[in-house]
Amino acid sequence: MTSVDRIGHARERARLLAVIDRARGGRGPASIVIRGERGIGKSALLGEFASLAADAGFRVSAVSAGTQPGDPLGAALRVVSRLDARCAEPAEGTALHRPAPAGEPVPHRAAPSEEVLRELVETVCRQARRTPVAICLDDAGHLDPWSLHWLSGLYSAASDLPLAIALTGGDIAAADQDPWPPALAAAAEHIALSGLEPEEVGAFAAAYRDVPLDAPTAQLCHELTGGNPALLLSLLACHTGTAPTADALRDTAASAVLPGADRWLAGLGGAALGLARAVAVLGPQAEITQCAELAGLSVREALPLVDELVARSLFANRTPLSFRHPLLAGMVISRVPAGTRAALHLTAAGILRDGHFGATHVARQLVAAGPLGLAWTVRPLRIAANQLEREGRHEEAAGHLRGMLRERLRPRVRSSVQCQLAALDGFAAPDSAVRRLDAARREADDPRCATDYAVALGTLLAECGRPEDAVAVLDDTAERLGPQAAAQRWRLRLRKALLCLGGPVPSVLPADLPDSLAAQAPSDDEARRELSALRAVHALRDGTDRDAAVGHARGALTGSEDPGRLLWHGCEVLIRADELAEAWSYCSRARLLDQSRPGTWGDVGVGLLRALVLYARGSLTAADAALTPLADLLRPAAEAARLPATLTVAALAEVRAQTGATDAALALLADCGLDGELPARQDTVAVLGARAAVWEQAGDTARALEDLYAAGRLLADSRVRNPAVLPWRSRAARLLASLGDLTEASGLAAAEWEDARRWGTPRAVGTAQHALALTETGGRRLRRLATAVETLAHSPARLELAYARRDLGAALSEAGRADAARTEFRAALSLAKSCGAQPLVRRVLADRECLWPVVDDDRGSPALSGLTPQEQRILGLARAGHTNKAIAGKLFVTVRTVEFHLSGAYRKLGISGRDQLADVIPAPLGTGGGRA
């Protein structure tokens, strides 16, 4: 098997054979033209043609068509001399001269006469009459004019001879510039070679360089070389026998020395090489005017050089200018000395700046040039870094920021850049960002810079779940600054207060702290907004003045082009205050203004806040869709206890439990290590609350109560009573009531109701009323449930309203008011479906199915009047044929509870088992078939 067969040219080989067969039949000269870029394999395919022709009995003459100056007819002479041995020693006085030995200069020869041309043509024809002849001319685009004249005459004279002519030329785009006879080109078979396909690159690398490539590295090789075999050989030469990584291949592509590079670069004139360097420096899509200016050329001088570089397969045949393959650009730029390269990049930056081509283009050249100590370079680097960060291109943005740090910067500018770089690195590499910020903080002489570093470091440590370390950094910085830096110490004290109020931490702040800070607040707007955020969070935790909390939250969020870290504090307060539309608006504004950059903790915070708004509205499906991609991204960070990550995972687990995906919620908690014992951190209360919801939906009431009580203890330790933060008492009261412990449930529900009344939102009040109603019986329970439904109907809490209406329907059913019960069940079912709360949907359907007809139908047996409503429900399902286990699942009780109620009902009815139910009670309406 030939190399052509193995590396993707089997079809081309078949076409070569067809040309040979046609020539052997004597049907005139059969010709083939092989085209393609430099290094694509034209010569190899021409050699394959020569080999196939020789195997078919042809006499083959294969030569290079290039001719040295002063050597007219050189290519023709070489062809003929290889066909006819007599031409090797021409008689004196003839025009047939031997080619000069290799390495010797070619003597100048006069232009040949027509007689000589005819003699050469006849020599080939004479040979073809004896044996089929194949002429292979490599690089035929460089034939000298007299050899072309000879080739044209030969093509005309051999119209009935077994002659095959194979030529290699340039790109197909240059076909109209072919120098050979038009008749030959028109009748020829044309083969246009292209690079190997990505899936063929691996086979080529293994066959020719013994280099194993997996699919990604093979794809990278294809991107760098376009599948050009010669370029692939150059790229892989130093990796023979190894399996290179993607980084190793990129390093090789940037290497100054690549074997075989001279194929493209040797022979380039100084001006052409300068233009190639200019395009390599400016990068893809370079304009001709910029490239010409950088190369020191006029546009008129540059244009023919562009054509030359296209013809040499260096440039792609298009504008703006670009190299045909990235590896070629690397070959050119890597051969430029470091000093010259830096000067070229700096000159390019100036050209782009003066031409108003945008800061990102200018900055890319400045980063490549290295530290230059020029004042004007800082601004484009900063603008470009911000733009790249907004586009989510964090590695490039970080590279620009590091480029800025190599320059001579003012202390405040340097601290700002360091903090921005730490925020970028804080998402993917928090430990290194912490070390860098801490080192800068310790080394800073300017109090404001030290404070900037400390605030950024404290925020990052808190996000990493290390609030104690964050507080220690702020305290240490304040001590180092001393009393003379009063304004900076105030900032540090304010940041410490915000960190401590962000969740349960060992220290508890004094109640009058916001007022004491306000008494000495500086005059700048940012400080006032931070103080407003502190007051808003403090008012939320206190829970006595909702309007004040909302007002302070708005003060923290308005008037700033970049609310940044204040966005979380302000929007959290608005969400707990049920100002959901306003919170959503601020989050949308942050995204619209690119203040939440993808791949940063700020973007995670915005995404989480939006999901919390959706959850508060009862839009479970939308909340799940918003949280799932975040959680997928943040699972490793959640396992490492990163604060935003664990909050996101916990929120998603709670949402999934409410939608009925309880197993997925449990698996998510387990995968992130949140299903075991939790330390007291800023996120612990939220995780405990979410986990309790998952346990509740999973039917594990005991573990749900355990987590709710643990959350309550942490909140009490931090002096947080506002149920808007977490309504743990009402949730615990409902669970206790389901277990029959009405005394403790009543105490918890009453305490929450008092706190909810002080906060005043319909959600908080209605939720507490709902829990309190479940601790009552009879008419008091009905009245309190009706009040809770009415209160919740004035809130955006659709999910809580659905649960309340379901319980009201159940209470009405027990009271014998079936029509009213059906109305509530219908409303609860509609709400539950719109929220996507499938467990609640199933529960409401089960309740409707259990509506017992004896309470509003005259067909019932008088013996049933002595049964309790719960006994009537269970008997109805048993009468419909449901098993005890199925009944327990429908009513969300234990199988033992079902057995207990059935035994009591059988005793009252005077029967021994369910096989006698049909004798004593009518077929219930709505059971079995699902009708109400």
WOUR-V264683 format. One line per field, one symbol per residue. ss: DSSP state (2 for helix, 1 for strand, 0 for the rest). phi: phi as a letter, one per 20 degrees, with the letter a starting at -180 (. if undefined). A space follows every 50 residues. Layout:
ss: ???
phi: ???
This chain:
ss: 00222200022222222222222200000111111000000222222222 22222000111111000000000222222222202222200000000000 00000000000002222222222222222200111111022200222222 22222220000011111100022222200002222220111100000222 22222222200000222222222220002222222222200000022222 22200000000222200002222222222222000102222222200022 22222222222000100000101002222222220002222222222222 22220000222222222220000000222222222222220002222222 22222000002222222222222222220222222222222220002222 22222222222220002222222222222220000222222222222222 20000000000022222220000022222222222222222200022222 22222220000000022222222222000222222222222200000000 22222222222222220002222222222222222222200022222222 22222222200222222222200000000000022222222222222200 22222222222222222000000000022222222222000222222222 22222222200222222222222200022222222222222200000222 22222222222222000222222222222222222002222222222220 00222000000222220022222222222000022222222000222222 22222222200002222222000000000000
phi: .effffdndffffffffffffffffmenfecbdddqffneofffffffff fffffeneedcdceefcfgmcfmffffffffeecgfffcfffneeedfff ggnefeffdfffeffffffffffffffffebgdcdddelffdffgfffff fffffffdfcdfcdcccdcefffdffdfefggffffeffdddecfffgfe fffffffdcldfceffffffgfffdmmfgffffffegedgmcdfefffff fffeffccfnffgddfnffgffffffffffffngmfffffffffemceff fffffffffffemeefeacgfbffcgffffffffeeggffffffffffff ffffeleofffffffffffnfcmdffffffffffffffffenefffffff ffffffeedfgffffffgfffffffffecfffffffffffffefefgffg fgfffffffffffemcfffffffffffffffnffefffffffffffffff ffrfcgedfffeggfffffcffefffffffffffffffffffmdbfffff ffffffeencfbflffgfffffffffemefffffffffffffeledegnc fffffffffffffffffnefffffffegfffffdgffffemfgfffffff ffffffffeoeffffffffffemdddfdffcfefffffffffffgffene fffffffffffffffffemddffffaffffffffffffenefffffffff fffffffffnfgffffffffffffedcmfffffffffffffffedeefff ffffffffffffffendfffffffffffffffffenefgfgffffffffe gefffcbeefeffffeefgffffffffffeofffffffffelceffffff ffffffffemcdaffdffedcffffnemenee
